[in-house]
Amino acid sequence: MNQFQYVKPSDPKTAIAIVSKEPAAKFIAGGTNLLDLMKKGIVNPEKLVDINNLPFKSIEKASNVFRLGALVLNSDAAEHELVKKHVPLLSMALNAGASPQLRNMATIGGNIMQRTRCSYFYDTVMPCNKREPGSGCGALKGYNRMHAIYNNTESCIAVHPSDMCVALSALNAAVVIQGTGGARRVSINDFFRLPADHPEKDSNLLKGEMITAVEIPANTFGKNIYYLKIRDRSSYAFALVSVAVALDISGGKIRDARLSLGGVAHKPWRLYQSEKFLVGKQVSQANFLEASKLSIQNAKGYEHNSFKLKLVPKAIVEALQKASSNA
Amino acid sequence: MKDETQYIEVGDDFPGESRRNFFKQSTLLTALALTSGAVVKAAESNWDEKIAAAFEKLPVMLEINGKKYSLSLEPRVTLLDLLREQLALNGTKKGCDHGQCGACTVLVNGRRINACLTLAVMQDGNKITTIEGLCQGDKLHPLQEAFIKHDGFQCGYCTPGQIMSGVAVIREGHAGSEAEIKEYMSGNLCRCGCYPHIVDAIMEVKKGGQQV
């Protein structure tokens, strides 16, 4: 690892001021992704601002919103009684990610900010527009089995690796952000970007801005949720495809539906068309199949990942079945 | 090609003064090799002394296996490297060094983490337990005994991490069934494939109800 300076401020203002002002300064929380990237020479900060002394560590439920501080550990969130009761989809997705050791280090904010695990991004001798803008995309004609099928550019076909964010996307969570000029809230579905002309930017977070919390609006999904993760081994691997489902079912009829996919795009991929189709329909295999067909209308496979075009609809049907049969 | 600068720090566990001298003696080329923008700029201006000051070591207090350590560390030293390279606690293994294998699993304030993905300075004030801290004198920890009984290893390289993780699985209450143990041990890889025996060892200790 290159050398760097290390500071651990105890108030957010100081931390934000340092990272806003100094181009080569970065926040560090759990460090599970950043230190990995620093060891590989992919990210080379000259100053690390350790934010673990900051106060964003609480989990609170208000009448209309569920709030998790950005520094809450992934394991603490997943196992928290209030989370399991009120946002079980989040708990399920968190437990599907990483390993118990990593979940004991990784934070809510850090999970959102983690970088893609595209092997071309990680291999510094290969071209990668995300790591080195303008150098090309090694994955496009390379070994692209893990890559995206929903793209708006061929400059980058990397996927966002988070499981948690897929659940947050389905739950219409908001990311609470603090900057030098004050706080703002952004829906997680607008927080992440598609690569377009700037694949080096994963999100719309500005330099020096800090995630302080995640807010999940109250919902009526109850136990009709499911997080299905399909991967190369039964645990501890990134998703080939994952599906977060939340349904509001009354008398066998779907009143509200949310579907979001992981492992298929540069951001958690909401399936608004499939959701729209399901609302007002009866819970039935035929309707689930129809909704799943709508999912891949705008998808495109590459040499090694075309299997995802078949896997996605099947995974959606299975996740819908599981979610709708949870009593 | 022989790299003369490499030898300055070898065999020096706490290279405080020599590090400073190293920077003082360093040429522009050495500084350039560090690649950081600030360093290059400083080197061009012959600011060697300033570079040394910028990378000053930080005081870190740790309690490791019940023993208190007062250390002076470069920020870039990971907890794993501190244990192995500076404190001679090399029971904790370096497998992948990227959080993918679990060989470096240790407990920090009772919770298991990957020692390779945290900086030692970030753990200031914390209590760390490594594999060396599990036994009581000559008496092995019940899970260490169970690993021997059930043949929970072949080459043994992943074993310290497996045992630390196994202890945590039982303490966390995630050893309720074979399936649950497998899921919660998934962060520890074993290339020899001793997984069934590792699960047996954890199951036995859990069922025995001993204090872990």
Chai-1 contact restraints between the chains, C-beta under 6 A:
chainA,res_idxA,chainB,res_idxB,connection_type,confidence,min_distance_angstrom,max_distance_angstrom,comment,restraint_id
A,M1,B,R76,contact,1.0,0.0,6.0,A-B,restraint_1
A,N2,B,S36,contact,1.0,0.0,6.0,A-B,restraint_2
A,Q3,B,F55,contact,1.0,0.0,6.0,A-B,restraint_3
A,Q3,B,R76,contact,1.0,0.0,6.0,A-B,restraint_4
A,Y6,B,P75,contact,1.0,0.0,6.0,A-B,restraint_5
A,Y6,B,V121,contact,1.0,0.0,6.0,A-B,restraint_6
A,G31,B,L117,contact,1.0,0.0,6.0,A-B,restraint_7
A,G31,B,T118,contact,1.0,0.0,6.0,A-B,restraint_8
A,T32,B,G99,contact,1.0,0.0,6.0,A-B,restraint_9
A,T32,B,L117,contact,1.0,0.0,6.0,A-B,restraint_10
A,L35,B,L117,contact,1.0,0.0,6.0,A-B,restraint_11
A,D36,B,H98,contact,1.0,0.0,6.0,A-B,restraint_12
A,E46,B,S36,contact,1.0,0.0,6.0,A-B,restraint_13
A,E46,B,A38,contact,1.0,0.0,6.0,A-B,restraint_14
A,D50,B,M122,contact,1.0,0.0,6.0,A-B,restraint_15
A,S99,B,S186,contact,1.0,0.0,6.0,A-B,restraint_16
A,S99,B,G187,contact,1.0,0.0,6.0,A-B,restraint_17
A,P100,B,Y184,contact,1.0,0.0,6.0,A-B,restraint_18
A,P100,B,G187,contact,1.0,0.0,6.0,A-B,restraint_19
A,Q101,B,T105,contact,1.0,0.0,6.0,A-B,restraint_20
A,Q101,B,R112,contact,1.0,0.0,6.0,A-B,restraint_21
A,Q101,B,I113,contact,1.0,0.0,6.0,A-B,restraint_22
A,Q101,B,N114,contact,1.0,0.0,6.0,A-B,restraint_23
A,Q101,B,G187,contact,1.0,0.0,6.0,A-B,restraint_24
A,L102,B,G99,contact,1.0,0.0,6.0,A-B,restraint_25
A,N104,B,R111,contact,1.0,0.0,6.0,A-B,restraint_26
A,N104,B,I113,contact,1.0,0.0,6.0,A-B,restraint_27
A,M105,B,I113,contact,1.0,0.0,6.0,A-B,restraint_28
A,S235,B,E183,contact,1.0,0.0,6.0,A-B,restraint_29
A,S235,B,S186,contact,1.0,0.0,6.0,A-B,restraint_30
A,Y236,B,S186,contact,1.0,0.0,6.0,A-B,restraint_31
A,Y236,B,G187,contact,1.0,0.0,6.0,A-B,restraint_32
